[in-house]
């Protein structure tokens, strides 16, 4: 039978190479999947790995999708490093979009451009407030943050649906569940003429630099990590495990809310029931593929954005189902977990007879 044995010394080389191994395995499984579906595997791989990067416009679209993934994954990386399992970033993203949309709806064509700052701050506040519910319940009642944050995602979706189907519905929108189109001053400035890429990407890259400094250069970052991973050691050192919890969740919620605000006032330009597209859940994969490292998260967000765009192209050009995007995302996570397992453990074959003898001696 097969058994897993702990390796004496895990290879540091394979720790770094594990995401690349996972990607190669995902590609190999993807080829087999295309063949089983009766599709041309070369064309399928082209949809996912060439079409999304073949032109400046394609890179602009990658930047649009990578921006929320980077921001959300940065916050999640802090949470996971601090042993706080925030699975509800999607809900915090939605609340950020709602808060930002509420401010944007009140703007007029004569509003100053500075209102964009107010809108983005509102998004941050919305995400932090939604994350604070999870932090409060975990802190005061020791509630499981996985379940609480996940259930709050569905509450956030219901809040959004209530608003766009009810009090915020555009009276001139032909009864579609959507708000009015936001006034031009509320739109996030674009970086290049003719492309949709906006300053959200610049903000995300500044957030990467800030999180890098916080995690690896500031004492406060060390406190957050120690407080989450070893509460007893943190108390002995005078650190606050409660502080680590609140710091991780509020930071994560704020970044997710900022992502929602940038999405609502950037590519979308209004609120609809389709604001949640799964960025909060996909960012979990982005965080782990990026090794919970801010710089690694940038590259994994680009890869995940390619999967999003490739899935859309495969749907329209190859008549594949929309779920193909989720399949590739799931394969990447599954193969990464498998590769990480084999870094720590090795597979050994032991005969059944040998196992019985070993058991009898024990």
C-alpha positions in Angstrom: 0.0 0.0 0.0 1.0 3.6 -0.5 2.0 5.7 2.5 3.2 9.2 3.1 6.4 9.6 5.1 7.7 12.9 6.3 10.9 14.0 4.5 13.9 14.7 6.7 14.6 18.0 5.0 12.1 19.5 2.5 13.8 20.9 -0.6 13.9 24.7 -0.6 14.3 24.6 -4.4 11.0 22.7 -4.8 9.3 25.1 -2.4 10.0 27.9 -4.9 9.3 25.7 -8.0 6.0 24.3 -6.7 3.8 26.9 -8.3 5.5 26.3 -11.7 5.1 22.5 -11.3 1.4 23.1 -10.4 1.0 25.3 -13.5 2.6 22.6 -15.7 0.3 20.0 -14.3 -2.7 22.2 -14.8 -1.8 22.6 -18.5 -1.3 18.9 -18.9 -4.7 18.1 -17.3 -6.2 20.9 -19.4 -5.0 19.3 -22.6 -6.6 16.0 -21.6 -9.8 17.8 -20.8 -9.9 19.5 -24.2 -9.4 16.2 -25.9 -12.1 14.5 -23.9 -14.5 17.3 -24.8 -13.6 16.9 -28.5 -11.9 20.3 -28.8 -8.6 21.2 -30.3 -6.1 21.3 -27.3 -3.8 23.7 -29.2 -6.6 26.1 -29.8 -7.7 25.7 -26.2 -4.3 26.5 -24.8 -4.1 29.4 -27.2 -7.3 30.8 -25.7 -5.9 30.7 -22.2 -2.2 31.5 -22.6 -1.7 33.5 -25.8 -4.9 35.5 -26.6 -4.9 37.3 -23.2 -1.4 38.7 -23.8 -1.0 39.2 -27.5 -1.7 42.9 -27.7 -1.6 46.1 -25.6 -5.4 45.9 -25.4 -5.2 42.4 -24.1 -2.7 43.4 -21.4 -5.0 46.3 -20.5 -7.8 43.8 -19.9 -5.5 41.6 -17.8 -4.7 44.7 -15.7 -8.4 45.4 -15.2 -9.0 41.9 -13.8 -5.7 41.6 -11.9 -6.3 44.8 -9.9 -9.1 43.5 -7.6 -7.3 40.1 -7.4 -4.1 41.7 -6.2 -5.8 44.0 -3.6 -8.0 41.2 -2.2 -5.2 38.6 -2.2 -2.9 41.0 -0.3 -5.4 41.3 2.5 -5.9 37.6 2.6 -2.2 36.9 2.7 -2.0 38.9 5.9 -4.9 37.1 7.3 -3.6 33.6 6.5 -0.1 34.5 7.8 -1.8 35.6 11.0 -3.8 32.3 11.1 -7.0 34.2 10.6 -9.1 32.4 7.9 -11.1 35.1 6.2 -13.1 33.3 3.5 -15.6 36.1 3.1 -13.6 38.6 1.1 -16.2 38.4 -1.6 -18.8 39.9 0.8 -16.4 42.7 1.8 -15.8 43.4 -1.9 -19.5 43.7 -2.4 -20.0 46.1 0.5 -17.1 48.2 -0.8 -18.9 48.5 -4.1 -22.2 49.3 -2.4 -20.7 52.1 -0.2 -18.8 53.5 -3.2 -21.9 53.3 -5.4 -24.0 55.1 -2.8 -21.6 58.1 -2.9 -21.3 57.9 -6.7 -25.0 58.0 -7.2 -25.2 61.3 -5.4 -22.7 63.0 -7.7 -23.6 65.2 -10.6 -21.8 66.1 -13.9 -20.6 69.3 -12.0 -19.1 67.4 -9.1 -15.3 67.9 -8.6 -12.9 65.2 -9.7 -11.8 64.9 -6.1 -15.0 63.0 -5.4 -13.2 59.9 -6.6 -11.1 60.0 -3.4 -14.2 60.2 -1.3 -15.7 57.2 -3.2 -12.6 55.1 -2.8 -12.5 55.9 0.9 -16.1 55.0 1.2 -15.4 51.6 -0.4 -12.6 51.0 2.1 -14.9 51.8 5.0 -17.6 49.5 3.7 -15.2 46.6 3.4 -13.8 47.2 6.9 -17.2 47.5 8.5 -18.2 44.1 7.0 -15.0 42.5 8.1 -15.5 44.0 11.6 -18.6 41.9 12.1 -16.5 38.7 11.7 -13.7 40.2 13.9 -16.3 41.1 16.6 -17.9 37.7 16.7 -14.6 35.9 16.7 -13.2 38.2 19.4 -16.2 38.3 21.8 -17.9 34.9 21.2 -15.1 32.8 19.7 -17.2 32.2 16.6 -15.5 30.4 13.7 -14.4 33.1 11.3 -14.5 30.7 8.4 -18.3 30.2 8.7 -19.1 33.7 9.8 -17.2 35.4 6.9 -18.5 32.9 4.4 -22.2 33.3 5.5 -21.8 37.1 5.3 -21.0 36.8 1.6 -24.6 35.7 1.0 -26.0 38.4 3.2 -24.0 41.0 1.2 -25.4 39.6 -2.0 -28.9 39.9 -0.7 -28.2 43.5 0.4 -27.0 44.3 -3.1 -30.0 42.7 -4.7 -32.4 44.5 -2.4 -30.9 47.9 -3.4 -30.7 47.4 -7.2 -34.2 45.8 -7.3 -35.6 48.3 -4.9 -34.7 51.8 -3.7 -31.7 52.3 -5.9 -33.2 51.0 -9.2 -32.9 53.3 -12.1 -36.4 54.6 -12.9 -35.3 55.1 -16.5 -33.7 51.7 -16.7 -36.5 49.9 -18.5 -37.1 47.9 -15.3 -33.6 46.3 -15.3 -32.1 45.7 -11.8 -29.5 48.4 -12.0 -28.7 51.8 -10.6 -28.3 54.9 -12.7 -25.0 55.2 -14.6 -22.6 57.1 -12.4 -21.7 60.6 -13.5 -18.4 61.1 -15.3 -16.5 62.9 -12.4 -16.9 59.7 -10.4 -15.2 57.5 -12.9 -11.7 56.3 -12.0 -9.2 58.0 -14.3 -7.8 55.8 -17.0 -4.1 55.4 -17.6 -4.1 55.3 -21.4 -6.4 56.7 -24.0 -8.4 54.1 -25.8 -7.8 51.4 -23.1 -9.9 50.6 -20.0 -6.9 50.2 -17.7 -7.2 52.8 -14.9 -5.3 54.0 -11.9 -6.6 51.1 -9.8 -3.6 49.1 -11.1 -1.2 51.8 -9.8 -3.0 51.8 -6.4 -2.7 48.0 -6.3 1.1 48.1 -7.0 1.5 50.7 -4.2 -0.5 48.4 -1.9 2.0 45.6 -2.8 4.9 47.8 -1.8 3.1 48.8 1.4 2.2 45.3 2.4 5.8 44.2 1.7 7.1 46.8 4.0 4.5 46.0 6.7 5.1 42.3 6.7 8.9 42.3 6.4 10.1 45.6 7.7 7.8 46.9 10.4 7.5 45.7 14.0 3.7 46.0 13.8 3.7 43.4 11.1 5.8 41.0 13.2 3.3 41.5 16.1 0.4 40.7 13.8 2.0 37.5 12.6 3.2 36.3 16.0 -0.1 37.2 17.6 -2.0 35.1 15.1 0.3 32.1 14.9 1.3 31.8 18.6 -1.1 33.6 21.0 0.7 32.3 24.1 4.1 33.4 22.8 2.6 36.7 21.8 1.2 37.3 25.3 4.6 36.4 26.8 6.2 39.0 24.5 3.6 41.6 25.3 1.9 41.3 21.9 -1.9 41.3 21.6 -3.5 38.3 19.8 -6.7 40.3 19.7 -4.8 43.1 18.0 -3.5 40.6 15.4 -7.1 39.5 14.7 -8.5 43.0 14.2 -5.5 44.2 12.2 -5.7 41.3 9.8 -9.4 41.4 9.3 -9.8 45.1 9.0 -6.8 45.4 6.6 -8.2 42.6 4.5 -11.7 44.0 4.5 -10.4 47.5 3.6 -8.4 46.2 0.7 -11.4 44.1 -0.5 -13.7 47.1 -0.2 -11.2 49.2 -2.2 -11.3 46.6 -4.9 -15.1 46.7 -5.0 -15.0 50.5 -5.2 -12.6 50.5 -8.1 -14.6 47.9 -9.9 -17.9 49.8 -9.4 -16.6 53.2 -10.5 -14.2 51.8 -13.1 -15.2 49.1 -15.6 -18.8 48.8 -14.4 -19.9 52.4 -13.9 -23.0 51.4 -12.0 -24.3 48.7 -9.6 -26.1 45.6 -10.8 -26.7 42.1 -9.3 -23.7 41.0 -11.2 -21.1 43.0 -9.3 -20.0 39.8 -7.5 -18.1 37.7 -10.0 -16.0 35.5 -7.6 -12.9 37.7 -7.2 -13.1 37.2 -3.5 -12.9 33.5 -3.8 -10.4 33.4 -6.7 -8.1 35.7 -4.6 -7.7 32.8 -2.1 -6.0 30.8 -4.9 -4.0 33.9 -6.0 -2.7 34.3 -2.4 -1.6 30.7 -2.1 -0.1 30.4 -5.6 1.8 33.6 -4.8 3.1 32.0 -1.6 1.4 34.6 0.6 4.2 37.0 -0.7 3.1 40.4 -2.1 5.4 40.2 -5.1 4.4 36.6 -5.8 0.7 37.6 -5.6 1.2 40.0 -8.6 2.4 37.2 -10.9 -0.3 34.8 -9.7 -3.0 37.5 -10.2 -1.8 37.9 -13.8 -2.1 34.1 -14.3 -5.6 34.0 -12.8 -6.6 37.0 -15.0 -5.5 35.0 -18.0 -7.8 32.2 -16.8 -10.7 34.6 -16.6 -10.1 36.0 -20.0 -9.3 32.6 -21.5 -12.5 31.2 -20.1 -14.5 33.9 -21.7 -12.8 33.4 -25.1 -13.2 29.7 -24.9 -16.9 30.1 -24.2 -17.5 32.4 -27.2 -15.1 30.9 -29.7 -15.1 27.2 -28.8 -18.6 26.8 -27.4 -17.2 25.6 -24.1 -19.3 26.2 -20.9 -18.7 29.2 -18.7 -17.6 26.9 -15.9 -14.3 26.2 -17.8 -12.7 29.1 -16.0 -13.6 27.7 -12.6 -12.2 24.3 -13.7 -8.8 25.8 -14.5 -8.8 27.7 -11.3 -9.7 24.6 -9.3 -7.1 22.6 -11.1 -4.4 25.1 -10.3 -5.2 25.0 -6.6 -5.5 21.3 -6.5 -2.2 20.7 -8.2 -0.5 23.3 -6.0 -1.7 21.5 -2.8 -0.6 18.2 -4.2 2.9 19.6 -5.1 3.2 21.2 -1.6 2.2 17.9 0.0 5.0 16.1 -1.9 7.5 18.7 -0.8 6.9 17.8 2.9 6.1 14.1 2.4 7.3 11.4 0.1 5.3 8.5 -1.2 6.5 5.0 -0.1 5.2 1.6 -1.3 4.9 -0.9 1.5 3.5 -4.4 1.0 0.5 -5.5 2.9 2.4 -8.4 4.4 5.2 -6.1 5.6 2.6 -3.8 7.2 1.0 -6.7 9.1 4.4 -7.8 10.4 5.2 -4.2 11.5 1.8 -4.0 13.2 2.3 -7.3 15.0 5.7 -6.2 16.3 4.2 -3.0 17.5 
